[in-house]
Amino acid sequence: MNEAGRLVFYNDAAEALFGRPFAGVGELPIDEFTASFKPRTRDSEALPPGRRPARRALDERRAVHEKFVITSADGFDREISVTGVPLFAHADEFVGVMTIFWRE
């Protein structure tokens, strides 16, 4: 995601996890993208944007990790781990966030 909080790319492995290719999604606000997967805790409580790793890494400029459940575009619920890592070109030049996903 770029420094403005817009999704700019995800790879083939993420396409398989999300159930849809990046080409069909394109660039959009990260909160809009993540909301489409109904992120929630393991106890089925909605995970608001302020608790999602990508948003927190963007807002707090620090690495954040969380485990939660999503419903991918193919309709399957998947338990995932997500780590959001802020990216800096220089110590004071924030350029975006890299987010790493994997299935539990």
Order of alpha helices (4+ residues) and beta strands (2+ residues): beta-alpha-beta-alpha-alpha-beta-beta-beta
